[in-house]
Structure formats: structure tokens, C-alpha cells
């Protein structure tokens, strides 16, 4: 198979932007859906919608914010189709959007990638918190199973996860630029 190197400039520019924002968009979609497959679907649908509506993009705005807005709308559509799933309130969405905008600025300033920063912060958690975070958020084990495996009660596990989230937030805030 021969691949043409004569790709139109608009497609090349979009491909560069898509590669640049793919990981962050997946993280945002994963935070909304709490499901890896749904997150991948939301991100893919967002990129398709962005490509189809590229002529409507205001180049004075942030491309990542535009993509996250598309994911947000795709998530709402998903919720309407799957009414049993829990919705995320507007205040939480706005907070996530503000944090992700700061991470985008940090990345564009050459301060590293969000995922790398998060992994570094997780590695610096105490072992008990690290294990709980890995099992709950990455391996998606049920809280009851984790509590039994670790030999703690459910309330202890919930408190451990809460403290881990607070420690991760503090760590990430140190790695991000300060904004008003």
C-alpha cells in the first residue's frame, strides 16, 4: 500500500492538533464517564465532530477548550441515551474545565504533560494510598473487593481514597502555574 505524502495542509494541521490534544481529551472524557470504552468513544466522536465543523472553529479561541466543549455535549447526549447513568453537575464540569485549561497552559509553556505529572504524584503517595488509587481508579476494582483485599473496612478505604485525592490535588497544584 502506498501512502501519499500530498496531504492537504488543513488535514495536516488538524492531525497535529488531534495528536496534541488526544491524551488530555481522553482524560477529560474518562473523568466524565468513569469508563475507558465510553471515554474512547466520546473522544472519537468529538474529533469527528470537530473535523466536520472545523470551518466553524474560532481560531482566536483555545482548540482544547473547544474539543472539551464537544466532549461535554457528546457526554450529555450519551446521558440522555443512557438515563440510568449518573450525571455530573455543571459546577463540577466548570471546575474540571478550569483545571484542564490550566494544564493546557502548563503543557504549552513546556512544563510537561498532565498524565506524566499525575503519574509522578501517584508514585510519591504513601504505599497504602498508592495501592488504593491504583486498584480503584486504574484497575477499576470494586471498593468492597479492595477493602477486603487490603484488610480494612469500607470506611477506611473511602477515607484513604479521599486523602489520596487531596494529596494528588496538592501535588498537581504545585506542578501547575498559578492563575487567579
Secondary structure, DSSP 8 states (H G I E B T S, - for coil): ----S---HHHHHHHHHHHHHHHHHHHHHHHHHS-HHHHHHHHHHHHHHHHHTGGG--TTS-HHHHHHHHHHHHHHHHHHHTTTS----HHHHHHHHHHHHHHHHHHHTTS--HHHHHHHHHHTS-HHHHHHHIIIIIS---HHHHHHHHT--HHHHHHHHHHHHHHHHHHHHHHS----
